[in-house]
């Protein structure tokens, strides 16, 4: 704890410089020296103040599930860590290298919606509307700090165990801008909450956040489904206490996932990489070696849907070595029976939208 304090203290001058630059940029937007683009269709932004780990992808998918049967939808992401540049539509022929893992996940799971990537959202949105003029709403993935586009509805996520109220600016902490940035949000979701949560905990967190009069705070958690095969998605299994799991992940924070699996299986051996890590042949050889060296009679590898997008390029090598890999799906649910309330707030924005 003391070491962490000292490191934060040493890095604080750099955080101050970083924060000053961010403050100047935000001030330019406030006084009109920099202009944010607005569009003639509803734009919903989902993002966070910190770097990674708040669960943007499952919350985007929650909105897709909620709206896809009623509206022609598009999602727009930056396409983090892709090896292409500029604007592009994501197709089934893409890989994580050409589109990024999260956009590819949206494309594979929801083939009826338009999925696009582009560093400049202000440029990308007109491109989407020109090609697909029937689009009725756009979901912006991880765009809270990208002020060049002003969403009509701004949804801010903050993880239960890493609230922005307790964090510090980069590089001393994980915040990408000052805590006061939360004031731009219309909705705040405290994500990755425990499955059981009391009203007392809820009130305590709301008091820490201090939402503005125009902001509503919600609390969400994950419901995990039956793991499905990396090779055949219709093949599913049940977890049990006789199963030894190798948890293969390259996401920002595995604690929530680990805690779930710990209650469901016998043992967990972790193979962990940095968030959005691009697996190479040496990684795959290591993973296969770890699996083969595990002496359990009932063992398999479990990974996340996002990681599966990056592992897909090595599917043939895994299959050739008879490595059983299963993908654990996660979906968002809301505490305190407030899912309908959240949906009603989103629907109200859509119904009230005027050009």
C-alpha positions as CSV (number, residue, x, y, z in Angstrom):
1,X,0.0,0.0,0.0
2,X,2.8,2.4,0.9
3,X,4.7,1.5,-2.3
4,X,1.6,2.3,-4.3
5,X,1.2,5.6,-2.5
6,X,4.9,6.5,-3.3
7,X,4.5,5.6,-7.0
8,X,1.3,7.7,-7.2
9,X,3.1,10.6,-5.5
10,X,6.0,10.4,-7.9
11,X,3.7,10.3,-11.0
12,X,1.4,13.1,-9.8
13,X,3.3,15.9,-11.6
14,X,2.8,14.1,-14.9
15,X,-0.9,13.6,-14.0
16,X,-1.1,17.3,-13.5
17,X,0.4,18.1,-16.9
18,X,-1.9,15.5,-18.5
19,X,-4.9,16.9,-16.7
20,X,-4.1,20.5,-17.7
21,X,-4.0,19.5,-21.4
22,X,-7.4,17.7,-21.0
23,X,-8.9,20.7,-19.2
24,X,-7.8,23.0,-22.0
25,X,-9.4,20.8,-24.7
26,X,-12.6,20.5,-22.7
27,X,-12.7,24.2,-22.1
28,X,-12.3,24.8,-25.9
29,X,-15.4,22.7,-26.5
30,X,-17.3,24.5,-23.7
31,X,-16.6,28.0,-25.1
32,X,-17.0,26.9,-28.8
33,X,-13.5,27.1,-30.1
34,X,-13.9,23.4,-30.8
35,X,-17.2,22.3,-32.3
36,X,-18.8,19.0,-31.6
37,X,-20.8,17.5,-34.4
38,X,-24.5,16.6,-34.0
39,X,-26.5,14.4,-36.3
40,X,-30.0,14.1,-37.5
41,X,-30.5,10.7,-35.9
42,X,-30.2,9.4,-32.3
43,X,-26.6,8.8,-31.2
44,X,-26.1,6.9,-27.9
45,X,-22.6,6.9,-26.4
46,X,-21.3,4.2,-24.0
47,X,-18.0,4.9,-22.3
48,X,-16.1,5.4,-19.1
49,X,-13.7,7.8,-17.5
50,X,-11.0,5.2,-16.8
51,X,-9.0,2.9,-19.1
52,X,-10.8,-0.4,-19.7
53,X,-12.4,-2.9,-17.4
54,X,-15.9,-1.3,-16.9
55,X,-17.7,-3.7,-19.3
56,X,-18.6,-1.5,-22.3
57,X,-19.0,-4.4,-24.7
58,X,-21.7,-6.3,-22.7
59,X,-23.6,-3.0,-22.2
60,X,-23.5,-2.2,-25.9
61,X,-24.8,-5.7,-26.5
62,X,-27.6,-5.1,-24.0
63,X,-28.7,-2.0,-26.0
64,X,-28.4,-4.0,-29.3
65,X,-30.6,-6.8,-27.9
66,X,-33.1,-4.2,-26.6
67,X,-33.4,-2.2,-29.9
68,X,-32.5,-4.4,-32.8
69,X,-36.0,-5.7,-33.4
70,X,-37.4,-2.2,-33.6
71,X,-34.8,0.0,-35.2
72,X,-32.2,-0.3,-37.9
73,X,-29.0,0.0,-35.8
74,X,-25.4,0.7,-36.4
75,X,-22.4,0.4,-34.0
76,X,-19.3,2.5,-34.4
77,X,-16.0,1.8,-32.6
78,X,-12.5,2.9,-33.0
79,X,-11.3,-0.6,-33.6
80,X,-8.7,-0.7,-30.9
81,X,-5.4,-2.5,-31.8
82,X,-6.5,-3.3,-35.4
83,X,-3.8,-3.2,-38.0
84,X,-5.9,-1.2,-40.5
85,X,-6.5,2.5,-40.5
86,X,-9.4,4.8,-41.4
87,X,-13.1,4.1,-41.8
88,X,-14.4,0.7,-42.8
89,X,-17.4,-1.5,-42.4
90,X,-16.9,-4.8,-40.6
91,X,-17.8,-7.9,-42.5
92,X,-17.8,-11.6,-41.7
93,X,-14.5,-12.0,-43.5
94,X,-12.7,-9.6,-41.1
95,X,-10.4,-10.7,-38.3
96,X,-9.5,-9.1,-35.1
97,X,-6.5,-7.7,-36.9
98,X,-8.5,-5.9,-39.5
99,X,-11.4,-4.7,-37.4
100,X,-10.5,-5.0,-33.7
101,X,-12.0,-7.7,-31.4
102,X,-15.1,-5.9,-30.1
103,X,-16.5,-4.8,-33.5
104,X,-15.9,-8.3,-34.8
105,X,-17.8,-9.7,-31.9
106,X,-20.8,-7.4,-32.7
107,X,-20.6,-8.5,-36.3
108,X,-20.6,-12.2,-35.5
109,X,-23.3,-12.1,-32.9
110,X,-25.6,-9.6,-34.6
111,X,-25.4,-10.1,-38.4
112,X,-28.5,-7.9,-39.0
113,X,-26.9,-4.7,-37.7
114,X,-24.3,-2.5,-39.3
115,X,-20.9,-2.5,-37.6
116,X,-18.3,0.0,-38.5
117,X,-14.9,1.2,-37.2
118,X,-13.1,4.5,-37.6
119,X,-10.8,6.7,-35.6
120,X,-12.8,9.8,-36.4
121,X,-16.4,9.4,-35.3
122,X,-17.3,12.8,-36.9
123,X,-16.1,11.5,-40.3
124,X,-17.4,7.9,-39.8
125,X,-21.1,8.7,-39.0
126,X,-21.8,10.5,-42.3
127,X,-20.1,7.6,-44.1
128,X,-22.5,5.2,-42.4
129,X,-25.6,7.3,-43.2
130,X,-24.5,7.8,-46.8
131,X,-24.1,4.0,-47.4
132,X,-27.1,3.0,-45.2
133,X,-29.6,5.9,-45.2
134,X,-32.3,3.8,-43.4
135,X,-30.2,3.6,-40.2
136,X,-32.3,4.9,-37.3
137,X,-29.8,5.0,-34.4
138,X,-26.1,4.7,-33.8
139,X,-24.3,3.2,-30.8
140,X,-20.9,4.7,-30.1
141,X,-18.5,2.3,-28.3
142,X,-16.0,3.9,-26.0
143,X,-16.5,7.5,-27.1
144,X,-16.9,9.4,-23.8
145,X,-13.6,11.3,-24.2
146,X,-14.0,11.8,-27.9
147,X,-15.7,15.1,-27.9
148,X,-15.8,15.7,-31.7
149,X,-19.2,14.0,-31.7
150,X,-21.9,14.9,-29.1
151,X,-24.2,12.0,-28.4
152,X,-27.8,12.7,-27.7
153,X,-27.6,10.2,-24.8
154,X,-24.4,9.7,-22.9
155,X,-24.1,6.6,-20.8
156,X,-21.1,6.5,-18.4
157,X,-19.9,3.2,-16.9
158,X,-17.9,2.9,-13.7
159,X,-16.9,-0.5,-12.2
160,X,-18.1,-1.3,-8.7
161,X,-14.6,-2.2,-7.4
162,X,-12.9,0.7,-9.3
163,X,-15.2,3.7,-9.0
164,X,-14.1,6.8,-10.8
165,X,-14.6,8.7,-7.5
166,X,-11.7,6.8,-6.0
167,X,-9.4,7.0,-8.9
168,X,-6.7,9.4,-10.2
169,X,-5.6,10.8,-13.5
170,X,-3.2,8.9,-15.7
171,X,-0.4,8.0,-15.2
172,X,-0.8,8.1,-11.4
173,X,-4.2,6.4,-11.7
174,X,-6.5,5.1,-14.5
175,X,-8.6,8.1,-15.2
176,X,-8.5,9.5,-18.8
177,X,-9.8,12.9,-17.6
178,X,-10.7,14.7,-14.4
179,X,-13.5,13.1,-12.2
180,X,-15.7,16.1,-13.0
181,X,-16.1,14.7,-16.5
182,X,-18.9,12.6,-15.2
183,X,-21.1,15.7,-15.4
184,X,-21.5,15.2,-19.1
185,X,-23.3,11.8,-18.6
186,X,-27.1,11.5,-18.8
187,X,-27.0,8.0,-17.3
188,X,-24.4,6.5,-14.9
189,X,-24.1,2.7,-14.6
190,X,-22.1,1.1,-11.8
191,X,-21.1,-2.1,-13.5
192,X,-19.8,-5.5,-12.4
193,X,-21.6,-5.3,-9.1
194,X,-21.9,-8.4,-6.9
195,X,-24.8,-10.7,-7.7
196,X,-26.3,-9.7,-4.3
197,X,-26.4,-6.1,-3.3
198,X,-28.2,-4.2,-0.5
199,X,-30.0,-0.9,-0.6
200,X,-27.4,0.4,1.9
201,X,-24.5,-0.3,-0.5
202,X,-26.5,1.4,-3.3
203,X,-27.1,4.5,-1.2
204,X,-23.4,4.6,-0.2
205,X,-22.2,4.6,-3.8
206,X,-24.8,7.1,-5.0
207,X,-23.6,9.4,-2.2
208,X,-20.0,9.0,-3.4
209,X,-20.9,9.8,-7.0
210,X,-23.2,12.7,-6.1
211,X,-25.2,12.6,-9.4
212,X,-26.6,15.8,-10.8
213,X,-30.4,16.4,-10.9
214,X,-30.5,15.3,-14.5
215,X,-28.6,12.0,-13.9
216,X,-29.9,8.6,-12.9
217,X,-27.6,6.0,-11.4
218,X,-28.1,2.3,-12.2
219,X,-26.4,-0.9,-10.9
220,X,-25.6,-3.8,-13.2
221,X,-24.0,-7.2,-13.0
222,X,-23.3,-10.1,-15.3
223,X,-25.3,-13.2,-15.8
224,X,-23.1,-16.0,-17.3
225,X,-24.6,-18.5,-19.7
226,X,-23.5,-22.1,-20.5
227,X,-20.0,-22.2,-22.1
228,X,-20.1,-23.1,-25.8
229,X,-17.5,-24.7,-27.9
230,X,-14.9,-22.6,-29.7
231,X,-15.3,-25.0,-32.7
232,X,-19.1,-25.6,-32.7
233,X,-21.2,-22.9,-31.1
234,X,-24.2,-25.2,-30.7
235,X,-22.2,-27.5,-28.4
236,X,-22.7,-26.4,-24.8
237,X,-21.5,-27.7,-21.4
238,X,-22.4,-27.3,-17.7
239,X,-19.7,-26.3,-15.2
240,X,-19.3,-28.5,-12.1
241,X,-17.1,-29.1,-9.1
242,X,-15.2,-31.9,-10.8
243,X,-13.9,-29.7,-13.6
244,X,-10.4,-28.2,-13.7
245,X,-10.4,-25.0,-15.8
246,X,-7.6,-23.2,-17.5
247,X,-8.8,-19.6,-17.7
248,X,-7.3,-17.9,-20.8
249,X,-7.9,-14.2,-20.9
250,X,-6.6,-10.9,-22.2
251,X,-9.1,-8.5,-20.7
252,X,-8.6,-5.5,-18.4
253,X,-9.7,-7.1,-15.2
254,X,-10.4,-10.8,-14.6
255,X,-11.4,-10.6,-11.0
256,X,-15.1,-10.7,-11.6
257,X,-14.9,-13.6,-14.0
258,X,-12.5,-15.5,-11.7
259,X,-14.8,-15.1,-8.7
260,X,-17.7,-16.5,-10.7
261,X,-15.7,-19.5,-11.9
262,X,-14.3,-20.1,-8.5
263,X,-17.7,-21.0,-7.2
264,X,-18.6,-23.2,-10.2
265,X,-15.5,-25.4,-10.8
266,X,-12.9,-27.4,-8.9
267,X,-9.7,-25.5,-9.8
268,X,-8.7,-22.6,-11.9
269,X,-5.3,-22.1,-13.6
270,X,-4.9,-18.7,-15.1
271,X,-3.1,-17.8,-18.3
272,X,-3.4,-14.0,-18.4
273,X,-2.3,-11.4,-21.0
274,X,-2.7,-7.7,-21.3
275,X,-6.0,-6.3,-22.4
276,X,-6.6,-6.8,-26.2
277,X,-3.4,-8.8,-26.5
278,X,-2.8,-10.1,-30.0
279,X,-1.9,-13.8,-29.7
280,X,1.1,-15.0,-31.7
281,X,2.3,-18.5,-32.4
282,X,4.5,-18.5,-29.3
283,X,1.5,-17.7,-27.2
284,X,-0.4,-20.5,-28.7
285,X,2.4,-23.0,-28.2
286,X,2.6,-21.9,-24.5
287,X,-1.2,-22.3,-24.1
288,X,-1.1,-25.8,-25.6
289,X,1.8,-26.8,-23.4
290,X,0.1,-25.6,-20.3
291,X,-3.0,-27.6,-21.2
292,X,-1.0,-30.8,-22.0
293,X,1.0,-30.5,-18.8
294,X,-2.1,-30.3,-16.7
295,X,-2.6,-33.8,-15.3
296,X,-6.3,-33.5,-14.6
297,X,-8.6,-36.1,-16.2
298,X,-11.4,-33.5,-16.6
299,X,-9.9,-30.3,-17.9
300,X,-10.7,-27.6,-20.5
301,X,-9.8,-24.1,-21.4
302,X,-12.4,-21.3,-20.8
303,X,-12.1,-17.9,-22.5
304,X,-14.3,-14.9,-23.0
305,X,-16.2,-13.9,-26.2
306,X,-13.8,-11.0,-26.8
307,X,-10.7,-13.2,-26.5
308,X,-12.2,-15.7,-28.8
309,X,-12.2,-13.2,-31.6
310,X,-8.4,-12.9,-31.3
311,X,-7.9,-16.6,-30.8
312,X,-9.9,-17.4,-33.9
313,X,-6.9,-16.9,-36.2
314,X,-5.2,-19.9,-34.4
315,X,-8.3,-22.2,-34.4
316,X,-6.7,-24.7,-36.8
317,X,-3.6,-25.2,-34.5
318,X,-5.8,-25.7,-31.4
319,X,-8.0,-28.1,-33.3
320,X,-5.0,-30.1,-34.6
321,X,-3.8,-30.5,-31.0
322,X,-7.3,-31.5,-29.7
323,X,-7.5,-28.6,-27.2
324,X,-11.0,-28.2,-25.9
325,X,-11.8,-24.5,-25.7
326,X,-15.1,-23.2,-24.4
327,X,-16.4,-19.6,-24.5
328,X,-18.2,-18.2,-21.5
329,X,-21.0,-15.8,-22.6
330,X,-21.9,-12.9,-20.3
331,X,-24.9,-10.6,-20.4
332,X,-25.9,-7.6,-18.4
333,X,-28.7,-7.5,-15.8
334,X,-29.8,-4.7,-13.5
335,X,-30.2,-4.7,-9.8
336,X,-33.2,-3.5,-7.8
337,X,-35.5,-4.5,-10.7
338,X,-34.4,-1.3,-12.6
339,X,-33.8,-2.9,-16.0
340,X,-37.2,-1.7,-17.2
341,X,-36.6,1.7,-15.8
342,X,-33.3,1.9,-17.7
343,X,-34.9,0.7,-20.9
344,X,-37.7,3.3,-20.5
345,X,-35.2,6.1,-20.2
346,X,-33.4,5.0,-23.4
347,X,-36.8,4.6,-25.2
348,X,-37.9,8.1,-24.0
349,X,-34.8,9.6,-25.5
350,X,-35.4,7.9,-28.8
351,X,-39.1,8.8,-28.9
352,X,-38.5,12.4,-27.9
353,X,-35.6,12.8,-30.4
354,X,-36.1,15.8,-32.7
355,X,-33.8,17.0,-35.4
